[in-house]
Every structure is written in C-alpha cells, then in structure tokens.
Amino acid sequence: MSVAASAAAASQAQTQLALAAKFAKANASNEQSVVQLIESVNANLEQLVQSAAQSGLGVNLDISA
C-alpha cells in the first residue's frame, strides 16, 4: 500500500469516526428528549386524574356488564 493510499485511508477513517461520534451524540440527545416528553405526559395525566377525582368525575361509574 502506498503512502498516499495510507493517508487517504486514515483520513477516511477519521471522517467516519467523527460522523459516528456525531450520530451517537444526536441519538443520546433524542433519547433524553423522549424521556422528558414521557415524564411530562405522565405528570399531565396524574394532574388530570387528580382533578377528575376531586370533582367527583367517574365516581358513580358502573362498569359491570
């Protein structure tokens, strides 16, 4: 393998490594955003349930068939 080919291969490897690191960072950021979204939805549902319970909504619901 020539010196030029070795240099080109090394440069390509560095570029691939940089792109892989960038994608890994983006995935970590996306995962964190998804976790925050799920936590927010969970908090909103808890507030809705508490509000419904305080207002008596669903208290006399007959679910027997």
C-alpha positions as CSV (number, residue, x, y, z in Angstrom):
1,M,0.0,0.0,0.0
2,S,1.4,3.4,-1.0
3,V,1.9,6.3,1.4
4,A,-0.8,8.3,-0.4
5,A,-3.3,5.4,-0.1
6,S,-2.5,5.0,3.6
7,A,-3.0,8.7,4.2
8,A,-6.3,8.6,2.3
9,A,-7.5,5.6,4.3
10,A,-6.5,7.3,7.5
11,S,-8.4,10.4,6.6
12,Q,-11.4,8.4,5.6
13,A,-11.3,6.6,8.9
14,Q,-11.1,9.9,10.8
15,T,-14.1,11.2,8.9
16,Q,-16.1,8.0,9.7
17,L,-15.2,8.2,13.3
18,A,-16.2,11.9,13.5
19,L,-19.6,11.1,11.9
20,A,-20.1,8.1,14.2
21,A,-19.5,10.4,17.2
22,K,-21.9,13.0,15.9
23,F,-24.6,10.4,15.3
24,A,-24.1,8.9,18.8
25,K,-24.4,12.4,20.3
26,A,-27.6,13.1,18.4
27,N,-29.1,9.7,19.5
28,A,-28.3,10.5,23.1
29,S,-29.9,13.9,22.8
30,N,-33.0,12.4,21.2
31,E,-33.3,9.7,23.8
32,Q,-33.2,12.4,26.5
33,S,-35.9,14.4,24.8
34,V,-38.1,11.3,24.6
35,V,-37.6,10.6,28.3
36,Q,-38.5,14.3,29.1
37,L,-41.7,14.0,26.9
38,I,-42.8,10.8,28.6
39,E,-42.2,12.3,32.1
40,S,-44.2,15.4,31.0
41,V,-47.1,13.3,29.7
42,N,-47.1,11.2,32.9
43,A,-47.2,14.4,35.1
44,N,-50.1,15.8,33.0
45,L,-52.1,12.5,33.3
46,E,-51.5,12.5,37.1
47,Q,-52.9,16.0,37.3
48,L,-55.9,15.1,35.1
49,V,-56.7,12.0,37.3
50,Q,-56.4,14.1,40.5
51,S,-58.6,16.8,39.0
52,A,-61.2,14.3,38.0
53,A,-61.2,12.6,41.4
54,Q,-61.6,16.0,43.2
55,S,-64.5,17.0,41.0
56,G,-66.2,13.6,41.6
57,L,-66.0,12.7,37.9
58,G,-66.3,8.9,37.4
59,V,-67.1,8.2,41.0
60,N,-70.5,6.6,40.2
61,L,-69.4,4.9,37.1
62,D,-71.0,1.4,36.7
63,I,-68.7,-0.8,34.6
64,S,-70.4,-4.1,35.3
65,A,-71.7,-5.8,32.2
